[in-house]
Amino acid sequence: MKKTIRIISITGLILLAVLTFVSRSVYNKSLPQVTAVKLDRGYVPLTWETIGTLVYPNETILKSGGTWTVSEVLVQAGDVVREGQPLCRFDTRTFDIERQTLELDVLRLQNTLDTLDKWNPQTAGDQLSKEHQQGETTASLKIAEERLEYALSQEPPEKGLFAPCAGMVYGLTAKPGGTFLYGDALLSLLPDETPQLSFSLPPNEGKAFGSAVLVEATVETVNRRSDGEAIHHQIVPGRVVSEVLRGGQWECLATLDNFEGQIVGLEVPLRASQQGEMQNAVVPLNCLFSKDNGKVVYVINSRPGLFGEENYLTEVSVGVLYDNGGSASLICDLSGGTMLASDPSRPVNDGDVIWVRD
């Protein structure tokens, strides 16, 4: 009887142990586990994608020299024009009427002054009257001539506006019937030259890039042929030539290599990358988590133990992160850290649930 009870007890204990193991295994498998890894020292290129602006140092901007009304536009945005080619014409009728009125006013005052010069007064009173009228007429004539001179300075070109140099028409705002005030831009002519590329980087990334940053700009170009236009998308390489920290941003200027055709538009997406590689701590992205509005990575540190190397879980705060696909390049402080195991003196083993995400 005692033997039977012993067998049943042993069997029950074994069964209880098996069930406990199975239940814990099932429970553990239902929990999101963190697979922490050991930080390695590696080489990960730094990259940054942004939008840049093409800058033409010799861009020519044509502006209105007065209050001009456009009567005819002879070009379209994107047209490549030669030097001396007509671009648009203006309605001069309103100006012609104003100019004629001012010219008649000047002529009338000149005739009045000539008449006064020929007048030979016979009395002292008449002489004073002559001098007074001459003074007033001379002053009025000076004002009328200044008004006429100012009007002539704002006169729209009688034969229209012509291209002062060869280039591509860009930023065309002139439309038939449109009126422009003094200084308003009518259009721009982009010269047939390789533009520079201007873009900004956040302070941390820009500082980490250093000098000799490589860029790749994705541009859209047009080739004009007798049988039509051909639009191409090209990736044009270049190199940063200057960096200035201004207003919390690194403002960069890069030169571009040659490309085929004429670029359409001035804003282009670009990818900047550090020349060569920068040495950082490298860790898989699945070990990177958000905590307290910051980024932390959980890594395994090995220490000598009684029976060899033992692994302990350590938290490392991340200062600057560079995502490189499947891995992350970290600029961080690897000295010390916070033990996450319930018992800091107990090493973590494979399969342990060491941290559960919320």
C-alpha beads as a LAMMPS data file, in Angstrom:
LAMMPS data file: protein, C-alpha beads

358 atoms
357 bonds

1 atom types
1 bond types

-500.0 500.0 xlo xhi
-500.0 500.0 ylo yhi
-500.0 500.0 zlo zhi

Masses

1 110.0

Atoms # bond

1 1 1 0.000 0.000 0.000
2 1 1 2.787 2.380 0.976
3 1 1 4.616 1.447 -2.208
4 1 1 1.534 2.253 -4.271
5 1 1 1.113 5.614 -2.553
6 1 1 4.798 6.395 -3.152
7 1 1 4.462 5.571 -6.854
8 1 1 1.348 7.699 -7.162
9 1 1 3.041 10.601 -5.351
10 1 1 6.139 10.414 -7.508
11 1 1 4.006 10.169 -10.637
12 1 1 1.960 13.181 -9.490
13 1 1 5.029 15.226 -8.813
14 1 1 6.464 14.367 -12.201
15 1 1 3.166 15.204 -13.861
16 1 1 2.978 18.496 -11.941
17 1 1 6.528 19.382 -12.981
18 1 1 5.745 18.607 -16.610
19 1 1 2.560 20.654 -16.552
20 1 1 4.348 23.545 -14.845
21 1 1 7.108 23.472 -17.459
22 1 1 4.614 23.291 -20.319
23 1 1 2.471 26.084 -18.885
24 1 1 5.509 28.321 -18.328
25 1 1 6.720 27.567 -21.835
26 1 1 3.332 28.423 -23.314
27 1 1 3.182 31.587 -21.194
28 1 1 6.669 32.623 -22.190
29 1 1 5.932 32.031 -25.854
30 1 1 2.862 34.265 -25.580
31 1 1 4.985 37.150 -24.286
32 1 1 6.802 39.513 -26.664
33 1 1 10.409 38.737 -25.884
34 1 1 13.412 40.959 -26.424
35 1 1 16.395 39.364 -28.082
36 1 1 19.292 41.404 -26.802
37 1 1 22.619 41.231 -28.604
38 1 1 26.194 42.196 -28.008
39 1 1 27.242 45.596 -29.359
40 1 1 29.859 45.387 -32.069
41 1 1 32.213 47.999 -33.393
42 1 1 31.584 48.456 -37.081
43 1 1 31.608 50.797 -40.043
44 1 1 28.250 52.154 -41.167
45 1 1 27.985 54.921 -43.815
46 1 1 25.991 57.961 -42.724
47 1 1 23.187 59.003 -45.077
48 1 1 20.495 61.663 -45.145
49 1 1 17.638 62.251 -47.612
50 1 1 16.188 65.720 -48.057
51 1 1 15.048 68.268 -50.653
52 1 1 17.581 70.634 -52.196
53 1 1 17.326 73.757 -54.331
54 1 1 19.318 74.228 -57.513
55 1 1 21.111 77.575 -57.644
56 1 1 22.381 79.134 -60.874
57 1 1 25.087 81.712 -60.037
58 1 1 24.588 83.460 -63.401
59 1 1 20.785 83.406 -63.414
60 1 1 19.304 86.456 -65.174
61 1 1 16.023 87.812 -63.760
62 1 1 14.119 90.185 -66.045
63 1 1 11.979 92.713 -64.170
64 1 1 9.486 95.379 -65.094
65 1 1 10.982 98.862 -65.410
66 1 1 7.661 100.546 -64.738
67 1 1 3.927 99.923 -64.799
68 1 1 3.830 97.649 -67.840
69 1 1 0.874 95.811 -69.359
70 1 1 1.698 92.651 -71.329
71 1 1 0.053 92.347 -74.728
72 1 1 1.742 89.203 -76.088
73 1 1 3.939 86.409 -74.687
74 1 1 6.194 84.736 -77.249
75 1 1 7.784 81.987 -75.100
76 1 1 6.740 79.282 -72.659
77 1 1 8.288 78.095 -69.418
78 1 1 11.023 75.600 -70.259
79 1 1 11.836 77.098 -73.667
80 1 1 15.525 77.427 -74.469
81 1 1 16.124 80.825 -76.087
82 1 1 19.117 82.438 -77.758
83 1 1 20.511 85.885 -77.086
84 1 1 18.391 88.622 -78.693
85 1 1 15.301 86.426 -79.093
86 1 1 11.984 88.292 -78.451
87 1 1 10.247 87.172 -75.268
88 1 1 7.122 89.332 -74.901
89 1 1 5.533 92.596 -76.036
90 1 1 3.713 95.328 -74.142
91 1 1 0.639 97.524 -74.585
92 1 1 2.050 101.071 -74.893
93 1 1 -1.200 102.931 -75.601
94 1 1 -1.748 104.191 -72.029
95 1 1 1.890 105.221 -71.763
96 1 1 1.762 106.969 -75.159
97 1 1 -1.164 109.129 -74.011
98 1 1 0.589 110.017 -70.744
99 1 1 3.866 110.761 -72.535
100 1 1 2.165 113.007 -75.107
101 1 1 0.381 114.925 -72.335
102 1 1 3.667 115.501 -70.487
103 1 1 5.470 116.496 -73.694
104 1 1 2.741 119.048 -74.515
105 1 1 2.994 120.448 -70.982
106 1 1 6.758 120.895 -71.370
107 1 1 6.327 122.479 -74.817
108 1 1 3.662 124.896 -73.533
109 1 1 5.899 126.083 -70.689
110 1 1 8.884 126.471 -73.021
111 1 1 6.795 128.625 -75.374
112 1 1 5.584 130.703 -72.445
113 1 1 9.172 131.247 -71.327
114 1 1 10.217 132.226 -74.877
115 1 1 7.386 134.767 -75.023
116 1 1 8.434 136.254 -71.709
117 1 1 12.029 136.508 -72.909
118 1 1 10.861 138.556 -75.936
119 1 1 8.719 140.910 -73.832
120 1 1 10.326 144.344 -73.420
121 1 1 8.649 146.037 -70.393
122 1 1 8.203 149.817 -70.526
123 1 1 7.657 150.438 -66.857
124 1 1 9.217 149.291 -63.607
125 1 1 5.985 147.513 -62.657
126 1 1 5.963 145.556 -65.905
127 1 1 9.592 144.611 -65.346
128 1 1 8.779 143.185 -61.905
129 1 1 5.808 141.291 -63.395
130 1 1 8.051 139.827 -66.101
131 1 1 10.657 138.631 -63.609
132 1 1 7.953 137.087 -61.393
133 1 1 6.351 135.224 -64.313
134 1 1 9.743 134.037 -65.573
135 1 1 10.578 132.612 -62.147
136 1 1 7.274 130.749 -61.812
137 1 1 7.419 129.446 -65.394
138 1 1 11.010 128.256 -65.013
139 1 1 10.118 126.347 -61.824
140 1 1 7.044 124.801 -63.467
141 1 1 9.103 123.831 -66.518
142 1 1 11.694 122.098 -64.338
143 1 1 8.975 120.053 -62.611
144 1 1 7.356 119.148 -65.971
145 1 1 10.709 118.045 -67.424
146 1 1 11.407 115.875 -64.357
147 1 1 7.984 114.246 -64.704
148 1 1 8.608 113.565 -68.388
149 1 1 12.088 112.183 -67.658
150 1 1 10.685 109.845 -64.972
151 1 1 7.911 108.643 -67.289
152 1 1 10.414 107.970 -70.071
153 1 1 12.574 105.942 -67.651
154 1 1 9.596 103.627 -67.065
155 1 1 8.663 103.346 -70.706
156 1 1 8.030 99.750 -71.833
157 1 1 10.242 98.628 -74.731
158 1 1 8.476 99.697 -77.902
159 1 1 9.444 96.524 -79.783
160 1 1 9.137 94.233 -76.781
161 1 1 11.493 92.486 -74.386
162 1 1 14.451 90.564 -75.795
163 1 1 16.663 87.951 -74.149
164 1 1 19.922 89.580 -72.999
165 1 1 21.610 86.152 -72.989
166 1 1 20.969 82.548 -73.929
167 1 1 19.219 80.301 -71.417
168 1 1 16.071 78.458 -70.416
169 1 1 12.903 80.372 -69.561
170 1 1 11.945 79.777 -65.931
171 1 1 9.499 81.388 -63.498
172 1 1 7.409 82.900 -66.304
173 1 1 4.818 85.220 -64.732
174 1 1 4.088 87.384 -67.808
175 1 1 0.620 86.705 -69.248
176 1 1 -1.344 88.631 -71.885
177 1 1 -3.317 91.386 -70.172
178 1 1 -1.290 91.197 -66.984
179 1 1 -0.050 94.451 -65.452
180 1 1 3.281 94.608 -63.638
181 1 1 4.525 97.288 -61.290
182 1 1 8.071 98.560 -61.147
183 1 1 10.436 95.787 -60.016
184 1 1 8.064 92.849 -60.575
185 1 1 9.800 89.797 -62.078
186 1 1 8.596 88.871 -65.554
187 1 1 10.708 85.729 -65.989
188 1 1 14.152 84.235 -65.382
189 1 1 16.738 82.912 -67.805
190 1 1 18.728 79.960 -66.495
191 1 1 22.064 79.764 -68.304
192 1 1 23.328 76.578 -69.898
193 1 1 25.645 75.734 -67.031
194 1 1 25.893 73.224 -64.220
195 1 1 24.008 74.635 -61.210
196 1 1 24.980 74.405 -57.567
197 1 1 22.847 72.590 -55.012
198 1 1 21.741 74.194 -51.749
199 1 1 20.241 72.122 -48.906
200 1 1 20.011 71.975 -45.105
201 1 1 20.730 69.294 -42.513
202 1 1 19.655 69.121 -38.854
203 1 1 22.435 70.162 -36.453
204 1 1 23.383 66.684 -35.190
205 1 1 23.423 65.021 -38.607
206 1 1 25.184 67.924 -40.311
207 1 1 27.912 68.022 -37.679
208 1 1 28.467 64.271 -37.905
209 1 1 28.829 64.381 -41.668
210 1 1 31.985 66.424 -41.578
211 1 1 33.658 67.534 -44.790
212 1 1 33.621 66.171 -48.341
213 1 1 29.994 64.984 -48.191
214 1 1 28.833 63.217 -51.349
215 1 1 25.385 63.981 -52.798
216 1 1 23.155 62.415 -55.422
217 1 1 20.412 64.652 -56.830
218 1 1 17.474 63.172 -58.732
219 1 1 16.750 65.704 -61.495
220 1 1 14.282 65.810 -64.345
221 1 1 15.791 67.049 -67.599
222 1 1 14.382 67.865 -71.018
223 1 1 16.084 67.474 -74.389
224 1 1 14.426 69.546 -77.112
225 1 1 14.601 67.976 -80.558
226 1 1 13.011 68.623 -83.915
227 1 1 10.658 65.673 -83.417
228 1 1 9.554 66.763 -79.922
229 1 1 10.718 66.791 -76.328
230 1 1 12.301 63.943 -74.415
231 1 1 11.986 63.948 -70.611
232 1 1 14.594 62.041 -68.623
233 1 1 15.165 61.339 -64.942
234 1 1 18.823 61.415 -64.010
235 1 1 20.783 60.917 -60.801
236 1 1 23.513 63.536 -60.822
237 1 1 26.415 63.120 -58.367
238 1 1 28.128 65.992 -56.602
239 1 1 30.121 67.041 -53.564
240 1 1 29.548 69.528 -50.722
241 1 1 31.957 72.469 -50.916
242 1 1 30.779 74.557 -47.942
243 1 1 28.888 74.112 -44.661
244 1 1 27.640 76.861 -42.346
245 1 1 25.671 76.406 -39.104
246 1 1 22.990 79.090 -39.255
247 1 1 19.663 79.278 -37.426
248 1 1 20.015 75.798 -35.921
249 1 1 20.575 74.172 -39.334
250 1 1 23.634 73.230 -41.310
251 1 1 23.328 75.054 -44.630
252 1 1 25.283 73.177 -47.293
253 1 1 26.283 74.129 -50.829
254 1 1 27.333 71.410 -53.261
255 1 1 28.644 71.355 -56.810
256 1 1 27.134 68.946 -59.323
257 1 1 28.720 67.028 -62.173
258 1 1 27.533 67.423 -65.743
259 1 1 24.196 66.098 -66.947
260 1 1 22.408 65.803 -70.283
261 1 1 19.683 68.217 -71.329
262 1 1 18.196 71.096 -69.367
263 1 1 16.920 70.683 -65.818
264 1 1 13.190 71.283 -65.354
265 1 1 12.346 72.830 -61.962
266 1 1 14.602 74.032 -59.177
267 1 1 13.670 71.769 -56.226
268 1 1 15.034 68.227 -56.368
269 1 1 15.211 65.286 -53.944
270 1 1 18.735 64.359 -52.943
271 1 1 20.637 61.819 -50.897
272 1 1 23.713 62.932 -48.988
273 1 1 26.248 60.434 -47.663
274 1 1 29.470 60.688 -45.743
275 1 1 32.501 59.978 -47.875
276 1 1 33.954 56.621 -46.814
277 1 1 32.652 55.166 -43.548
278 1 1 32.411 56.294 -39.952
279 1 1 33.132 53.986 -37.040
280 1 1 30.282 53.615 -34.546
281 1 1 28.607 51.022 -32.357
282 1 1 26.454 48.775 -34.562
283 1 1 23.345 46.895 -33.420
284 1 1 20.324 45.258 -35.175
285 1 1 17.283 47.503 -35.360
286 1 1 15.036 44.973 -33.572
287 1 1 16.996 45.636 -30.364
288 1 1 16.199 49.360 -30.425
289 1 1 13.216 50.583 -28.399
290 1 1 11.548 53.789 -27.273
291 1 1 11.640 54.567 -23.575
292 1 1 10.874 57.814 -21.738
293 1 1 10.707 59.736 -25.054
294 1 1 14.185 58.514 -25.919
295 1 1 15.894 55.634 -27.678
296 1 1 17.590 52.807 -25.799
297 1 1 19.200 49.586 -26.910
298 1 1 19.460 46.428 -24.785
299 1 1 22.796 44.693 -25.113
300 1 1 24.525 41.704 -23.539
301 1 1 27.749 42.314 -21.659
302 1 1 29.898 39.294 -20.878
303 1 1 31.766 38.904 -17.582
304 1 1 34.005 36.178 -16.239
305 1 1 32.025 33.709 -14.119
306 1 1 32.630 30.634 -12.030
307 1 1 32.231 28.351 -15.005
308 1 1 33.408 30.698 -17.743
309 1 1 31.809 33.729 -19.455
310 1 1 28.400 34.812 -18.104
311 1 1 26.033 37.250 -19.848
312 1 1 24.350 40.226 -18.200
313 1 1 21.714 42.525 -19.708
314 1 1 22.637 46.234 -19.936
315 1 1 20.669 49.263 -21.116
316 1 1 22.507 51.842 -23.286
317 1 1 20.996 55.281 -24.015
318 1 1 21.317 56.346 -27.636
319 1 1 22.461 59.863 -28.444
320 1 1 22.333 59.951 -32.254
321 1 1 20.928 57.147 -34.388
322 1 1 21.663 56.445 -38.063
323 1 1 19.416 53.828 -39.630
324 1 1 21.258 51.778 -42.243
325 1 1 18.606 49.277 -43.280
326 1 1 18.822 46.227 -41.050
327 1 1 21.249 47.711 -38.559
328 1 1 21.698 50.952 -36.681
329 1 1 24.808 53.017 -36.213
330 1 1 24.908 54.523 -32.739
331 1 1 26.802 57.399 -31.223
332 1 1 26.396 56.603 -27.541
333 1 1 28.098 56.251 -24.186
334 1 1 29.027 52.601 -23.651
335 1 1 30.425 53.107 -20.186
336 1 1 28.172 51.614 -17.518
337 1 1 24.431 51.152 -17.828
338 1 1 21.440 49.971 -15.832
339 1 1 21.000 46.281 -15.100
340 1 1 17.528 45.159 -16.146
341 1 1 17.554 41.652 -14.701
342 1 1 15.575 41.262 -11.493
343 1 1 18.766 40.141 -9.771
344 1 1 21.763 42.099 -11.132
345 1 1 24.055 39.423 -9.802
346 1 1 22.257 36.691 -11.748
347 1 1 23.273 36.189 -15.357
348 1 1 20.620 35.949 -18.066
349 1 1 20.271 32.712 -19.990
350 1 1 19.006 31.967 -23.463
351 1 1 15.213 31.962 -23.558
352 1 1 14.734 34.150 -20.487
353 1 1 11.971 36.748 -20.684
354 1 1 14.127 39.701 -19.802
355 1 1 11.839 42.558 -20.743
356 1 1 8.255 42.862 -22.002
357 1 1 7.212 45.833 -24.106
358 1 1 4.075 47.742 -23.096

Bonds

1 1 1 2
2 1 2 3
3 1 3 4
4 1 4 5
5 1 5 6
6 1 6 7
7 1 7 8
8 1 8 9
9 1 9 10
10 1 10 11
11 1 11 12
12 1 12 13
13 1 13 14
14 1 14 15
15 1 15 16
16 1 16 17
17 1 17 18
18 1 18 19
19 1 19 20
20 1 20 21
21 1 21 22
22 1 22 23
23 1 23 24
24 1 24 25
25 1 25 26
26 1 26 27
27 1 27 28
28 1 28 29
29 1 29 30
30 1 30 31
31 1 31 32
32 1 32 33
33 1 33 34
34 1 34 35
35 1 35 36
36 1 36 37
37 1 37 38
38 1 38 39
39 1 39 40
40 1 40 41
41 1 41 42
42 1 42 43
43 1 43 44
44 1 44 45
45 1 45 46
46 1 46 47
47 1 47 48
48 1 48 49
49 1 49 50
50 1 50 51
51 1 51 52
52 1 52 53
53 1 53 54
54 1 54 55
55 1 55 56
56 1 56 57
57 1 57 58
58 1 58 59
59 1 59 60
60 1 60 61
61 1 61 62
62 1 62 63
63 1 63 64
64 1 64 65
65 1 65 66
66 1 66 67
67 1 67 68
68 1 68 69
69 1 69 70
70 1 70 71
71 1 71 72
72 1 72 73
73 1 73 74
74 1 74 75
75 1 75 76
76 1 76 77
77 1 77 78
78 1 78 79
79 1 79 80
80 1 80 81
81 1 81 82
82 1 82 83
83 1 83 84
84 1 84 85
85 1 85 86
86 1 86 87
87 1 87 88
88 1 88 89
89 1 89 90
90 1 90 91
91 1 91 92
92 1 92 93
93 1 93 94
94 1 94 95
95 1 95 96
96 1 96 97
97 1 97 98
98 1 98 99
99 1 99 100
100 1 100 101
101 1 101 102
102 1 102 103
103 1 103 104
104 1 104 105
105 1 105 106
106 1 106 107
107 1 107 108
108 1 108 109
109 1 109 110
110 1 110 111
111 1 111 112
112 1 112 113
113 1 113 114
114 1 114 115
115 1 115 116
116 1 116 117
117 1 117 118
118 1 118 119
119 1 119 120
120 1 120 121
121 1 121 122
122 1 122 123
123 1 123 124
124 1 124 125
125 1 125 126
126 1 126 127
127 1 127 128
128 1 128 129
129 1 129 130
130 1 130 131
131 1 131 132
132 1 132 133
133 1 133 134
134 1 134 135
135 1 135 136
136 1 136 137
137 1 137 138
138 1 138 139
139 1 139 140
140 1 140 141
141 1 141 142
142 1 142 143
143 1 143 144
144 1 144 145
145 1 145 146
146 1 146 147
147 1 147 148
148 1 148 149
149 1 149 150
150 1 150 151
151 1 151 152
152 1 152 153
153 1 153 154
154 1 154 155
155 1 155 156
156 1 156 157
157 1 157 158
158 1 158 159
159 1 159 160
160 1 160 161
161 1 161 162
162 1 162 163
163 1 163 164
164 1 164 165
165 1 165 166
166 1 166 167
167 1 167 168
168 1 168 169
169 1 169 170
170 1 170 171
171 1 171 172
172 1 172 173
173 1 173 174
174 1 174 175
175 1 175 176
176 1 176 177
177 1 177 178
178 1 178 179
179 1 179 180
180 1 180 181
181 1 181 182
182 1 182 183
183 1 183 184
184 1 184 185
185 1 185 186
186 1 186 187
187 1 187 188
188 1 188 189
189 1 189 190
190 1 190 191
191 1 191 192
192 1 192 193
193 1 193 194
194 1 194 195
195 1 195 196
196 1 196 197
197 1 197 198
198 1 198 199
199 1 199 200
200 1 200 201
201 1 201 202
202 1 202 203
203 1 203 204
204 1 204 205
205 1 205 206
206 1 206 207
207 1 207 208
208 1 208 209
209 1 209 210
210 1 210 211
211 1 211 212
212 1 212 213
213 1 213 214
214 1 214 215
215 1 215 216
216 1 216 217
217 1 217 218
218 1 218 219
219 1 219 220
220 1 220 221
221 1 221 222
222 1 222 223
223 1 223 224
224 1 224 225
225 1 225 226
226 1 226 227
227 1 227 228
228 1 228 229
229 1 229 230
230 1 230 231
231 1 231 232
232 1 232 233
233 1 233 234
234 1 234 235
235 1 235 236
236 1 236 237
237 1 237 238
238 1 238 239
239 1 239 240
240 1 240 241
241 1 241 242
242 1 242 243
243 1 243 244
244 1 244 245
245 1 245 246
246 1 246 247
247 1 247 248
248 1 248 249
249 1 249 250
250 1 250 251
251 1 251 252
252 1 252 253
253 1 253 254
254 1 254 255
255 1 255 256
256 1 256 257
257 1 257 258
258 1 258 259
259 1 259 260
260 1 260 261
261 1 261 262
262 1 262 263
263 1 263 264
264 1 264 265
265 1 265 266
266 1 266 267
267 1 267 268
268 1 268 269
269 1 269 270
270 1 270 271
271 1 271 272
272 1 272 273
273 1 273 274
274 1 274 275
275 1 275 276
276 1 276 277
277 1 277 278
278 1 278 279
279 1 279 280
280 1 280 281
281 1 281 282
282 1 282 283
283 1 283 284
284 1 284 285
285 1 285 286
286 1 286 287
287 1 287 288
288 1 288 289
289 1 289 290
290 1 290 291
291 1 291 292
292 1 292 293
293 1 293 294
294 1 294 295
295 1 295 296
296 1 296 297
297 1 297 298
298 1 298 299
299 1 299 300
300 1 300 301
301 1 301 302
302 1 302 303
303 1 303 304
304 1 304 305
305 1 305 306
306 1 306 307
307 1 307 308
308 1 308 309
309 1 309 310
310 1 310 311
311 1 311 312
312 1 312 313
313 1 313 314
314 1 314 315
315 1 315 316
316 1 316 317
317 1 317 318
318 1 318 319
319 1 319 320
320 1 320 321
321 1 321 322
322 1 322 323
323 1 323 324
324 1 324 325
325 1 325 326
326 1 326 327
327 1 327 328
328 1 328 329
329 1 329 330
330 1 330 331
331 1 331 332
332 1 332 333
333 1 333 334
334 1 334 335
335 1 335 336
336 1 336 337
337 1 337 338
338 1 338 339
339 1 339 340
340 1 340 341
341 1 341 342
342 1 342 343
343 1 343 344
344 1 344 345
345 1 345 346
346 1 346 347
347 1 347 348
348 1 348 349
349 1 349 350
350 1 350 351
351 1 351 352
352 1 352 353
353 1 353 354
354 1 354 355
355 1 355 356
356 1 356 357
357 1 357 358
